[in-house]
């Protein structure tokens, strides 16, 4: 899925993304304020378009906090349920 999003970004195909033109704003913000080598967190995400954008712009890892269970299939992405995140906030 991440690779598919990368293809959209390479072609500036914003219409294929979940939020269309709004995705472009996030894309260019990450392009300007690069997350290179950093770990980021996305709060609430059913589709990993923001996560993919962060990786596209050099993030080392992205953690998604979401109530609905997610199947993560990328080595640089991780998932945490918000309740588990609160229980383990010191880790």
C-alpha positions, 0 to 999 in steps of 0.5 A, spaced: 500 500 500 505 504 501 508 503 494 502 505 491 501 511 495 509 513 493 506 512 485 501 517 486 506 522 490 511 521 484 505 523 479 502 529 484 495 525 483 492 528 489 485 526 486 486 518 487 488 520 495 482 519 500 482 527 501 484 529 494 487 536 494 487 537 502 493 531 501 497 536 497 497 541 503 500 535 507 505 533 502 508 540 501 508 541 508 512 535 509 516 536 503 518 543 506 519 541 514 522 534 512 521 528 517 528 525 515 530 520 520 525 522 525 519 517 528 512 520 527 505 519 530 499 519 526 493 519 531 487 516 527 488 513 520 484 508 516 488 508 510 496 510 511 496 516 506 499 520 511 504 515 514 506 514 507 507 521 506 512 521 512 516 515 509 516 518 502 519 524 505 524 520 509 521 519 516 525 513 519 518 510 522 511 512 523 506 509 529 499 509 528 494 510 534 487 507 531 481 504 535 480 500 529 485 494 529 490 495 523 494 490 519 501 493 518 505 490 512 511 495 512 517 495 516 517 502 518 510 502 520 507 500 527 500 500 530 498 501 537 491 501 540 490 508 544 488 504 550 495 501 550 498 507 548 496 510 554 497 504 559 505 504 556 506 512 555 513 511 559 516 506 554 
